[in-house]
């Protein structure tokens, strides 16, 4: 849930790598990264001790098996290679779904932390979680924590009416922005699917980037 991500961000705002810690551990097995908990190479090493050099190539089959296990999973990239976090900072001047323009300073006038939810009009999980985000917005607005949306799949008028309809139907009143070419190139091009949630501090530095699926957040 987004609350879990928020709590982690507030506890360790300068340690965004935790947002993809589990993913980094699982994906590292396919990259041969040292220092990660990869039990298979260890067991191969013990077999080599008893069978000497006549054993099969030690790591090739376990690595291939791990690669097959990881394919198709909706996980973000390892923390050390997270393309969103690599942006470092995100500044913008964007229109919302009503055509009004907002820039970074406008959004942070009364906020010390921003939860930005990047969603799509064709994404059922995105639409389903909007009421939860609205509830969070209501609860946190007085604490200097703002919630905003970025409707990633709206391009000009294409998809705009659908976005307005969804927001009205779900009774969402937090700010929902539309991407421009700069945001599409810098941010959306690095996203593999919706929804994605990122946290930014008052200097628009990224604190955490990940996604929520059901009750699990990364």
C-alpha positions in Angstrom: 0.0 0.0 0.0 1.0 3.6 -0.5 1.0 4.1 3.3 3.8 1.6 3.6 5.9 3.4 1.0 5.2 6.7 2.7 6.3 5.3 6.1 9.5 4.0 4.6 10.2 7.3 2.9 9.6 9.3 6.1 11.9 7.0 8.1 14.7 6.9 5.6 14.3 9.8 3.0 17.9 9.7 2.1 18.0 5.9 1.4 15.9 5.3 -1.7 17.7 2.1 -2.6 15.4 0.2 -0.2 12.5 0.8 -2.6 13.8 -2.0 -4.8 15.8 -4.0 -2.3 13.8 -7.2 -2.8 14.0 -6.8 -6.6 17.7 -6.2 -6.6 18.2 -9.4 -4.6 16.2 -11.5 -7.0 17.5 -10.0 -10.2 21.2 -10.0 -9.1 21.2 -13.8 -9.5 20.8 -13.3 -13.3 23.6 -10.8 -13.4 26.2 -12.7 -11.2 26.5 -9.8 -8.8 28.7 -10.7 -5.8 27.6 -10.1 -2.3 23.9 -11.1 -2.9 22.3 -14.1 -1.3 22.6 -16.6 -4.1 22.5 -20.1 -2.6 22.8 -22.0 -5.9 26.4 -20.9 -6.7 27.4 -21.9 -3.1 25.9 -25.4 -3.5 27.8 -25.8 -6.8 31.0 -24.9 -5.1 30.5 -27.7 -2.5 29.8 -30.2 -5.3 33.0 -29.2 -7.0 35.0 -30.0 -3.9 33.8 -33.6 -4.0 33.7 -34.1 -7.8 36.8 -32.0 -8.5 37.0 -30.6 -12.0 34.9 -33.2 -13.6 31.7 -31.5 -12.5 29.5 -29.6 -14.9 30.1 -25.8 -15.4 29.2 -24.5 -11.9 27.0 -21.5 -12.5 25.6 -21.7 -16.0 22.5 -23.9 -15.2 21.5 -22.2 -11.9 21.9 -18.8 -13.6 19.7 -19.8 -16.5 17.1 -21.2 -14.2 17.0 -18.0 -12.3 16.7 -16.0 -15.4 13.7 -18.0 -16.5 12.1 -17.5 -13.1 12.5 -13.7 -13.3 11.1 -13.2 -16.8 7.7 -11.7 -17.0 7.6 -10.5 -13.4 6.4 -6.9 -12.9 9.4 -5.8 -10.9 11.3 -2.6 -11.2 15.0 -2.5 -11.9 17.7 -3.1 -9.2 18.3 -0.1 -7.0 21.8 0.4 -8.3 20.3 0.6 -11.8 17.0 2.2 -11.2 16.5 4.6 -14.1 13.9 6.7 -12.3 16.1 7.3 -9.3 19.0 8.1 -11.6 17.2 11.3 -12.6 18.1 12.7 -9.2 15.8 15.6 -9.5 12.5 16.3 -11.2 11.3 19.9 -12.1 8.5 20.8 -14.4 5.9 23.3 -15.6 2.8 21.3 -16.6 -0.9 21.7 -17.2 -3.5 19.9 -15.2 -6.5 18.1 -16.7 -8.4 21.4 -16.5 -5.8 23.3 -18.5 -4.3 25.3 -15.6 -0.5 25.5 -15.4 1.5 24.4 -12.4 5.2 24.3 -11.8 7.4 22.7 -9.1 7.4 25.8 -6.9 3.5 26.0 -7.0 3.1 22.4 -5.8 5.6 22.8 -3.0 4.3 26.1 -1.5 2.7 24.2 1.4 4.4 20.8 1.1 7.7 19.3 2.3 7.1 16.0 0.6 5.2 15.0 -2.5 3.7 11.6 -3.4 3.4 11.6 -7.2 1.3 8.8 -8.6 1.8 8.1 -12.3 -1.3 6.4 -13.7 -3.0 5.6 -17.0 -6.6 5.8 -18.1 -6.5 2.3 -19.5 -4.9 0.8 -16.3 -7.6 -0.9 -14.1 -5.3 -1.1 -11.0 -4.5 2.6 -11.3 -8.2 3.6 -11.4 -9.0 1.2 -8.5 -6.4 2.8 -6.2 -7.4 6.4 -6.9 -9.9 6.6 -3.9 -7.1 5.4 -1.6 -4.9 8.1 -2.8 -7.7 10.7 -2.3 -8.0 9.5 1.3 -4.3 9.9 1.8 -4.4 13.3 0.3 -7.2 14.3 2.8 -5.3 13.0 5.7 -1.8 14.3 4.9 -2.5 17.8 3.5 -2.3 19.4 6.9 1.0 17.7 7.6 2.9 19.1 4.7 2.6 16.0 2.5 0.9 16.5 -0.8 -0.5 13.9 -3.3 -0.6 14.6 -7.0 -1.2 12.5 -10.1 0.4 12.4 -13.5 -1.8 10.9 -16.2 0.9 9.3 -18.2 -1.1 8.1 -21.2 -2.8 11.4 -22.1 -1.2 13.2 -25.0 -2.8 16.5 -25.9 -6.5 15.8 -26.4 -6.0 12.1 -26.8 -7.3 10.5 -23.6 -8.0 13.8 -21.9 -11.8 13.3 -21.8 -11.4 9.8 -20.4 -9.1 11.1 -17.7 -11.6 13.8 -16.7 -14.4 11.3 -16.6 -12.4 8.9 -14.3 -11.4 11.7 -12.0 -15.0 12.9 -11.7 -16.4 9.5 -11.3 -14.0 8.6 -8.5 -14.5 12.0 -6.9 -10.8 12.9 -7.0 -9.9 16.4 -6.1 -6.1 16.2 -5.8 -4.1 17.8 -8.6 -3.7 15.6 -11.7 -1.1 16.8 -14.2 -0.5 16.0 -17.9 2.9 15.2 -19.3 4.7 17.3 -21.8 7.5 16.2 -24.1 10.2 16.9 -21.5 8.5 14.7 -18.9 7.8 12.0 -21.5 11.5 11.9 -22.4 13.0 12.2 -18.9 10.5 10.2 -16.8 7.9 8.3 -18.7 10.4 6.7 -21.1 11.9 5.0 -18.1 8.7 3.5 -16.9 7.6 0.0 -17.9 4.0 0.1 -16.7 1.5 1.8 -14.6 0.9 2.6 -11.8 4.2 4.0 -10.5 4.6 6.0 -7.3 7.5 8.4 -6.7 8.3 10.6 -3.7 10.0 14.0 -4.0 11.3 16.3 -1.3 11.0 20.1 -1.2 14.0 20.5 -3.6 12.3 18.1 -6.1 14.9 15.4 -5.3 13.7 11.9 -5.7 13.5 10.0 -2.4 11.9 6.8 -3.5 10.5 5.3 -6.7 8.5 2.1 -7.0 5.1 0.6 -7.5 2.3 -1.0 -5.5 0.6 -4.2 -6.5 -2.1 -5.2 -4.1 -0.7 -5.1 -0.6 2.9 -5.2 -1.7 5.0 -2.1 -2.5 8.5 -2.0 -3.9 
